[in-house]
Amino acid sequence: MAVNATNREFSEPATPSFPVTDPGQFGRIVILSVTPSEQRNLYPARVELGEMFTVTAQIFIEGRSHTGATAVLRDPNGNIRQQVRMICINPGLDLWKTNLCAGQPSDLNPWDKDFDTLRRQLGEWSVTIEGWEDAYASWLADARIKVDVNDDAENALISGSQLFSRWAEDRNAKLNGSQQNILRKAAEQLADESLETTKRISAADNPAIEALHLANPLREGLTASAPQRFKVERPESSFTAWYQFFPRSEGATRNPETGEIVQGTLKTALSGLDRAKAEGFDVVYLPPIFPIGVTNRKGRNNALVAGPNDPGSPFGIGSSLGGHDTVDPLLGTMDDFKAFCAYAHKLGLEIALDFALQCSPDHPWVTEHPNWFRHKPDGTIAFAENPPKKYQDIYPIDFDIDMPGIEHETERIMDLWIAAGVTIFRIDNPHTKPVRFWQDVIEAVQRRHPEILFLAEAFTRPAIMRALSLAGFTQSHSYFPWRNTKDEVSEYLQTTNSDEAYYQHNTFWPTTPDILTDYLRDNGPAGHKVRAVLAALGSPSWGIYNGYELVENHQQEGREEQADNEKYEIKVRDWNKADTYGIATLLTDLNRIRRAHPSCRSYHDLIMLWTSDPNVVAFARHIPAGTCINNIREGDKGTADHHDNGTETPNTENHTVIRHQAAITDAHGTGPANDGTETIEPGDTLIVVVNLDCKAAHTSEVNFDPALLGLPRDHTFDVHDELGGDSFTWSSNNKVTLDPAQRPAYVFRVTGNK
């Protein structure tokens, strides 16, 4: 005769949740060390829309009870966009982990007509970690043992029946009627003393119940962490290929009769846009295009006295013709600049404009706002210095008297250029201004224009670079140019591609108008190729200063800076010579590879590889197969994105996919997101091997663990060189020979396994 377990003399209560009224109080489940987190969660982690990111936490309950965990992702409106089961990756440390994805990737540009629909997804999202006692898992582990050895099996089975009855009625489990009936029938069978114990427990220990446990668990003692903040930024905010040129040099010619240079204009500079597009870049960065001052104008190579034909530095901003809100008439008009931006947008290129907050002595601000400048005791304005460098043609701004007024004017000017077509500002020397100033300005500009990005040109102390990133700078120049040995490169790649990158996105530039390292001076075309490969594949964001294709590597005496610096003169370049060195072709190939491989888009998937030769550095960019499932359910109108990373061993077999699907609930928490519309992201693995010695060939062992591909360590797999086109069979240990005269680097794509 069947027995109703609920009529027993004693029914086990559900594990209660403890109210948490103080940030320091523990809930029923303990949740510690949620990552990523910075400065007590004062600053949100930064992710790109559609970028997969990882959250971890230490989660536990006392004693032998089992724990479960869920990560809940909410959009800026507080709507649940994902609710994903976490996986315990280290039971000894109670460390739990999962991957989430804020929105869907998009290739929309800020100027596209449909971008407004995407703009509404940008802003502050949050992740809440929910810990709970996994009552089913706790019960099942004990019940299996007790039934197997017939030790107190009756109480164990009745306890299970009561648990299943609670589960069937639990509103938090979001069960439908069919699922509730499955659990009720299991509760009846568990309580039926007329059946054998093995028959009774089988009702609770089978694939159907396990699927419900994964998709709609009984979560008792539910405890939520404080929300972790994430700033979700628009597409291409962290995955960017920059190309810099001076418009006045684009299309510049030399008068054959007088030898004088006729400078280029915004109209002739369209050729630079065509070149950037052809080489696969997506952002064109322009130095200041404002009128240049006359007083103390610098001559060639930073000479204190300018010649009659010297154009001056574009960083000496402002003249009687206007200041930061004016196009230099020698380049064209504001309408010309708008046409320049429109042509760039037609090519799919963004325009980044340099914003140097400094003035020439002729700038209108000097007379209109004299209190914006620091004066010496004798009443004169102090020019800018960065010892040993001196900038007699520049007055720096003093923020101590009227910072609100300077902020307001900066925002006005930026709005003007945004209206003209600018989508990114590269800020010159932001570390010489108060961090709070930039925090205020960036917040104000992005409140109106959340798509606008900011690059910090801050070659300075790490703490200042970090603070600027926390203040809102989307990307940052970095120490990459000076990391040239194997140890230096390895350490910096790991630093850049780590959890640190949730807060600071390092952009790798091999050269800038201010930087030409000894490595590039001494190593010619091979050195330029090596640094291009490391920059393009070592960071999701990288940049090239034009002339790199022509191997312009003549240094000033005693300084890591180009001789005949383009900041002080107009360059007339012969672009027909670019094919001589093969650099332009390499840049094009690198940008093609970056676009083709999702693993190149993340700051969080780089793995350094062991090599035997001190001159050979190797690393992999790796996204495991089957770790991310995208699912948009009918009726969600494109608002629900479902992703799960439920295993540390990549596997694309059907049983793994089903297990992952069962671990996902839809955006409304109603059940498993398994309606036949799921797509499984394939794995993507690149292996980059670079010879840092540009004078001699080197052969090195390179170790790669096939377990990353879900293979036994003794298996082989196929790789294809994305640069040269050759294919090879690899294993856990491989020999690679690189001759700088022929091939300074390999970029292998993993294509299959044996």
Secondary structure, 3 states (H helix, E strand, C coil): CCCCHHHCCCCCCCCCCCCCCCCCCCCCCEEEEEECCCCCCCCCEEEECCCEEEEEEEEECCCCCCEEEEEEEECCCCCEEEEEECEEEEHHHCEEEEEEECCCCCCCCCCCCCHHHHHCCCEEEEEEEEEEEEHHHHHHHHHHHHHHHCCCHHHHHHHHHHHHHHHHHCHHHCCCHHHHHHHHHHHHHHHCCCCCHHHHHHCCCCHHHHHHHHHCCCEEEEEECCCEEEEEECCCCCCEEEEECCCCCCCCEECCCCCCEECCCCCCCHHHHHHHHHCCCCEEEECCCCCECCCCCCCHHHCCCCCCCCCCCCCCECECCECCCCCCCCCCCHHHHHHHHHHHHHHCCEEEEEECCEECCCCHHHHHCHHHECECCCCCECCEEECCEEECCCEEECCCCCHHHHHHHHHHHHHHHHHHCCCEEEEECHHHCCHHHHHHHHHHHHHHCCCCEEEEECCCCHHHHHHHHHHCCCEECCCHHHCCCHHHHHHHHHHHCCHHHHCCCEEECCCECCECCHHHHHHHHHHHHHHHHHHHHHCCEEEEECCHHHCCCCECCCCCCECCCCCCCCCCCCHHHHHHHCHHHHHHHHHHHHHHCHHHHCCCCEEEECECCCCEEEEEEEECCCCCEECCCCCCCCCCCCCCCCCCCCCCCHHHHHHHHHCEECCCCCCECCCCCCEECCCEEEEEEEECCCCCCEEEEEECCHHHHCCCCCCCEEEEECCCCCEEEECCEEEEEECCCCCCEEEEEEEEEC
